Amino acid sequence: MAKIVAAIPDLFFRSKVLETARALAIEIDVARDADEILQKVRAEKPALVLLDLQAEALRPIDTLQSLMGVPVVGFLNHELVELRERALAAGCGEVLTKGQFAAGLPQILRRAL
């Protein structure tokens, strides 16, 4: 089964993602920082990376530039228009607001399979 790497430092949001994945029998591997994201992507060749674009510890723009060729769904607060544009320019395939991400999570995870 295809793996998904989730880089979501917010424990509440991460729990929601893991709980949804478990209900769908989808395997998710958690990465806690930018280096771990890159390590997991190189080792596991995931079908999708979920990336919190507001988490400074993940260095999201630099990380996105290193993930070229890997599908990435990023999420952020709706008012961060400039960050959204920078993420898209850096290679993020899809950028959603946190609300859109939460509402569409089952479909996002299924699509990766």
Summary of the structure (lengths in Angstrom):
residues: 113
radius of gyration: 12.6
end to end distance: 7.6
largest distance: 35.7
contacts: 346
relative contact order: 0.20
helix: 50%
strand: 19%
